Amino acid sequence: MKIIAIGRNYIDHAKELNNPVPETPIIFLKPDTAVLKDNKDFYYPEFSKNIQFETEVVLRICKEGKHVTPKFASTYFDAVGLGIDFTARDVQQELKAKSLPWELAKAFDHSAVISNMIPKEEFAEVNSIDFSLQQNGQKVQQGNTKDMIFSYEDLIVYTSKFITLRKGDLIYTGTPVGVGSVAIGDLLEGFIGEQKMFSCKIK
């Protein structure tokens, strides 16, 4: 299983970080050691002083695919969940300033919170999913997947040109505006609509 993550897939989020709006999907990977599931605690790493949350709708790939065509792209995922792409923003900024890859800021252990997955058939409109994040009971992020720059199908088609998709892979589809820092003691809770999908205590 691999985690394929998408950067800057909401216009307002790209702007809030002073990044250009992409013309093609921005892709990076997280290893399986990044997964944090079952509402487990997140332990603040020693190498960063600015860990930030990025709440994202997550797709689960259900079959192998390479060079997937737009016509069939929607058949390559079978379930949807919610996750957090934890980012060591200070580390990322240092690496970007040196024009270096920023995997160390994104791919570290337990940097990918993931909820249980919901079969896509259970959504009235799977391409228009409301989701949000609360930090200590206050809503800090809210988005809808209809506002993504690149749709689920776009992401599957584009990614599969370069990387073979396999059953069980996860695609983190990007975060809306409102990313922010976490502190030890914080409680993060993610929602799809009114349904709580995960909780994560920062320790």
Salt bridges, closest charged atoms under 4 A:
GLU16 OE2 - HIS13 ND1 2.84
ASP41 OD2 - LYS203 NZ 2.96
GLU54 OE2 - ARG89 NH2 2.66
GLU54 OE1 - LYS106 NZ 3.33
GLU64 OE1 - ARG166 NE 3.56
ASP78 OD1 - ARG60 NE 3.07
ASP85 OD1 - LYS30 NZ 2.81
ASP85 OD2 - LYS106 NZ 2.65
ASP147 OD1 - LYS146 NZ 3.65
ASP169 OD2 - LYS2 NZ 2.66
GLU189 OE2 - LYS196 NZ 2.67
